[in-house]
Amino acid sequence: MSAVAGQDYDVVIAGAGAAGLMAAIRAGQRGRRVLVLEHTDKVGAKILISGGGRCNFTNLDARPESFLSANAHFCKSALARYTQHDFIALVNRHGIAWHEKTLGQLFCDGSARQVVAMLRAEASAAGVEIRTGHRITGIEKRERFEIATDHGAFTAESLVLATGGLSIPKMGATGFAHDVARRFGLKMVTPRPGLVPFTLAVPPLAGVSLEVEARLGAARFREALLFTHRGLSGPAVLQVSSYWTPGQAVTVDLLPDLDAAAWLKDGKRTRPRAELRTLLADRLPQRLAQHLADETGGGAPMAERRDRDLEALAQRLKAWRVEPTGTEGFAKAEVTVGGVDTAALSSRTMEARDVPGLFVVGEAVDVTGWLGGYNFQWAWSSGWAAGEAA
């Protein structure tokens, strides 16, 4: 393949998502001639749907401990070199109003379209060329990278893989970055769905939600749990799902911060005529309270409940053992856990150690953040690091 005149670039970036746009902007600001190729017809598709259309663009508490990777130290350099505060400053310079929702999560007051418009404006100011609807059909490397597309060929000194992972295929997600990385000899950490609902048999309580603490090993998350028709979802479940592998059990505390046994026994003493469901409904959603009462003696008043039965119920409430049969897969996963092995990359520049000029950024890399803006921050940070060097 050969590129025609005018199709030679310093940097070609595959993917016009968060990481790819940030890499393009930074490389363009350095005076590099940059081309972004996007196979869909839309720039920043996942940005546009994120945060319910308001884009949870970063987290005030973004730190290395909030990311999963086979190498827990890999993300430190990029996160330190381009921080959440740097991105907030960029948002502020563009006059985009934002607010903190909960747990450090930052959202646009208006629309995610503002973030995409900001990135496009920054790219334009940096001289970046963006072409949508360009599907890459082949990549070779001789002295330069030669990139064939369904709209002609391009060459570049540097190639940045920024096409994301396997999550949300209906948005155009593919395994492209992983496939190219493998072709160039980069090893992989097996990809799996992350931030994804669990499938399992649960009581018929679809739509019931409550605050819990979900635990798996050292990981613990205090957020909402949601019963669904297929199993469990909600932020607490999505968070812990990224740590889950088949065969593991998750422990759920339905009454965090409460000594459930003491509370139930006190209810028996102070409200002897009350039914268990009435007492439980003081702390739990009514449908869940009714279900638990039905399973443990129906409408018997508290006075007739044996202490040992109340203690057993308390144990269930404080340590409900959840054994998922699986997850809802990449179709419903917000992110991909795993990806290009960080051992193959420089943590400072995101460049492949054995393939000069090849960079991998964002979700394609084996770095996965918690729910709540962390994955966008990894996109900004890793993209900026690559743009500094590409």
C-alpha positions, -999 to 999 in steps of 0.1 A, spaced: 0 0 0 12 36 -5 -2 69 5 -7 97 -21 7 132 -16 -10 150 12 -18 118 31 14 117 50 12 126 87 34 128 118 7 110 138 -23 90 129 -48 82 157 -72 54 154 -104 63 173 -121 97 180 -132 89 215 -120 105 247 -84 91 247 -79 95 210 -91 132 210 -69 141 239 -38 124 223 -46 143 191 -50 176 208 -17 173 227 3 161 197 -12 189 176 -3 215 202 33 203 199 33 211 162 28 176 149 6 170 118 -22 148 132 -50 128 116 -77 111 136 -95 82 119 -129 72 132 -148 42 117 -183 54 128 -199 87 117 -197 103 151 -170 119 172 -171 110 209 -200 86 208 -195 72 243 -189 107 257 -223 117 244 -242 89 262 -222 90 294 -237 102 326 -272 101 313 -262 126 286 -244 149 310 -210 133 309 -194 123 342 -162 137 329 -139 131 358 -137 124 396 -123 148 422 -108 118 440 -91 101 410 -60 83 423 -41 52 414 -59 31 440 -92 36 421 -79 16 391 -76 -21 384 -47 -35 365 -23 -65 366 3 -39 374 -12 -16 400 16 9 396 14 14 358 -13 42 359 6 64 383 28 83 359 0 93 334 -24 102 362 2 124 379 12 141 346 -23 151 336 -46 152 365 -84 156 371 -76 192 380 -60 198 346 -91 186 329 -114 207 352 -93 237 343 -98 230 306 -136 226 311 -136 259 330 -117 277 303 -145 268 279 -171 281 302 -188 247 308 -208 247 340 -205 216 361 -214 202 395 -204 174 419 -231 148 422 -219 123 448 -186 108 457 -165 133 438 -183 126 405 -184 157 382 -211 162 356 -219 189 331 -249 211 342 -260 210 306 -251 184 281 -223 160 272 -223 177 238 -205 206 254 -175 183 262 -174 169 227 -176 205 213 -148 215 236 -126 187 224 -133 194 188 -125 231 193 -92 223 210 -84 198 182 -92 224 155 -71 250 173 -42 225 173 -45 219 136 -58 183 140 -77 168 111 -106 144 120 -121 121 94 -152 101 104 -166 71 84 -131 59 77 -126 22 84 -90 10 87 -85 -22 67 -48 -28 72 -18 -16 90 19 -23 82 51 -9 94 82 -4 73 101 29 79 67 45 87 33 31 96 12 25 65 -26 26 72 -50 14 46 -87 25 49 -118 22 28 -111 59 18 -75 55 8 -41 51 25 -21 72 49 13 71 64 26 82 98 57 82 119 35 74 150 3 54 153 -20 57 184 -45 29 190 -74 46 208 -104 26 197 -114 14 232 -124 -20 244 -153 -44 238 -180 -28 259 -212 -15 244 -208 -29 208 -240 -11 197 -219 21 200 -194 7 176 -170 -10 200 -148 -36 185 -117 -55 193 -97 -35 167 -70 -21 191 -65 -55 207 -62 -72 173 -36 -47 160 -17 -49 193 -15 -87 190 -4 -84 153 26 -63 165 34 -89 192 20 -71 223 7 -95 249 -28 -93 263 -46 -96 296 -77 -115 287 -106 -89 283 -138 -94 303 -168 -72 310 -165 -46 338 -190 -23 356 -217 -48 345 -249 -62 361 -248 -97 376 -272 -124 364 -285 -148 391 -318 -160 406 -331 -134 430 -365 -128 446 -391 -111 423 -382 -76 435 -373 -59 402 -371 -22 406 -363 -23 443 -332 -3 452 -314 4 485 -280 15 498 -257 -14 507 -221 -23 511 -210 -48 485 -177 -67 493 -154 -90 473 -120 -96 489 -105 -62 498 -128 -44 475 -159 -28 491 -183 -3 478 -210 16 497 -236 26 471 -270 16 457 -280 -19 448 -309 -25 423 -329 -57 419 -336 -65 382 -355 -92 363 -323 -109 355 -303 -104 388 -286 -74 404 -274 -40 392 -269 -6 407 -236 12 414 -225 -10 442 -229 -41 421 -213 -26 390 -183 -15 410 -177 -49 426 -183 -67 392 -150 -54 379 -133 -75 405 -154 -106 401 -145 -138 383 -168 -168 378 -172 -190 408 -166 -162 433 -193 -150 458 -200 -114 467 -211 -104 502 -237 -77 506 -245 -58 538 -281 -47 534 -279 -26 566 -245 -9 567 -236 10 598 -262 -9 618 -259 -37 644 -288 -56 629 -291 -82 657 -292 -56 685 -318 -36 664 -341 -65 659 -339 -76 695 -346 -41 707 -376 -40 683 -389 -72 699 -386 -56 734 -400 -21 726 -426 -31 699 -437 -66 709 -470 -65 689 -455 -52 657 -450 -76 628 -415 -82 615 -423 -67 581 -433 -34 598 -401 -32 617 -380 -41 587 -398 -15 566 -384 12 589 -350 4 574 -356 -14 541 -378 -9 511 -413 -22 518 -413 -50 492 -380 -63 504 -392 -61 540 -423 -81 531 -403 -107 513 -379 -112 542 -408 -114 567 -426 -140 545 -395 -161 545 -391 -160 583 -425 -167 599 -449 -145 580 -471 -122 602 -460 -135 637 -456 -105 661 -421 -96 673 -429 -110 708 -432 -145 693 -398 -143 675 -370 -163 691 -338 -144 696 -318 -171 677 -341 -166 647 -336 -129 649 -298 -134 651 -300 -157 620 -320 -130 601 -295 -104 612 -267 -125 598 -285 -126 564 -291 -89 565 -254 -81 572 -238 -108 550 -261 -118 522 -240 -142 501 -246 -135 464 -233 -162 439 -237 -148 404 -242 -172 375 -226 -147 352 -229 -111 340 -249 -94 313 -217 -93 292 -201 -67 270 -235 -56 257 -243 -40 291 -207 -35 304 -196 1 308 -160 -8 305 -136 -36 295 -114 -51 322 -81 -63 308 -66 -54 274 -31 -47 262 -6 -59 289 10 -29 305 43 -48 306 44 -41 268 41 -3 273 60 26 287 40 40 317 53 75 309 45 76 272 21 47 265 45 36 237 51 0 229 86 -9 242 93 -32 212 75 -13 185 88 23 183 61 48 173 31 25 183 11 39 212 -19 24 230 -42 45 252 -75 45 271 -98 15 275 -77 -7 251 -50 -9 279 -52 -31 310 -62 -2 332 -98 0 344 -113 27 367 -141 26 391 -176 39 382 -179 76 385 -157 94 360 -125 75 367 -124 59 332 -127 92 315 -98 105 336 -77 75 325 -86 84 289 -76 121 294 -44 111 312 -32 83 290 -41 102 258 -22 133 270 8 111 278 8 96 244 3 130 227 33 144 245 55 117 229 39 107 196 
